[in-house]
Amino acid sequence: MKDKAVILKYYAWGVALKDMGNLILEGFTYFDLTSSGKVNPIYHTPVFIMLKVASRELTQDRAFKHSFHSHGFRNNMIYSMKIPTK
């Protein structure tokens, strides 16, 4: 039952980020391995999450509140990039 609660928190996390305008995209990066059943997506599949935030501190706050990270299913790492605006 704990796993179900973690997944529900994950969906709520995504909806909250979307509503705040922070979530640009999120998705698995190893489609061929997960679709073939060769890996368990919860523990082994890298996920790419792109957020739009004002600072690295906000990025850390958002990324480390991700339920898979906070419950030990995944270790989120942060890479920063600045996208120039016109």
N, C-alpha and C positions, 0 to 999 in steps of 0.2 A: 504493500500500500504506500510505503514511503516513496517509491519510484514514481507512482502516479501523482503524488503531491508535488514532487520536484518538477515534473513535466508541466503540471498546471501553473506552477510559479513561473516556469520558463515562458509559457504563452502570455501570462500577465505582464512579465518583464518586457516582452516584445511589443505588446500593445501600448504599454506606458511610454516606451521610447518612441514609437511611431506617433503617438498623440502629442509628444513634446517636440516632434520634428527632428529628433536625433538619429533615428534609424534610417540609413540609406539602403542597405541590403544585408541579407544574412542567408547563408546556405552551406550545405555540405560541399566539400571539395573533392571527395572520392566517390563519385556516383557509381563508377563501375564496380568498385569493391563492395559497397553497401548493397547495391541492387542484386549482385550475384550471391550475397550471403557470406562472402569471404571474411568480413569483419563485422563486429558489433558496433553500430554507429554511436552508441552511447559512450563507449570507452575508448574507441580507437580512431574515429574518423575526425580529421581536422575540419573545422568550420571557419568560414570567413565571415567576419562581421564588420561592416563599415558604418561608423557613427560620425555624425556631424555635431561637434561640440566646440565650445569656446576655449577650452583649456585641457591640458593633459590630466589635470586633477579630476575634471569632470569625466574624462574618458575612463580613468581608473575607477571612479565611483560607479559608473554604469557597467563596466566590464566585470568588476569583481562582485557586483550584486546579481549577476547572471546565476540562476539557480544551479546549473550544472557545475559551475565553478565553486560556488559557496558550499555545495554539498559534496564536493570531492570527486565528481564524475569527470571533470575536465579541468585543465589548468590553463586559464586564459592568459595570453601574452599580448602586450600592446606594442604596436608599431605605429609611429606617427608619420603623417605626411601633411604638408600644407598645400592646399589647392588654391592657386591664385584666382582672384576674382577680377572681373573686368572693370 
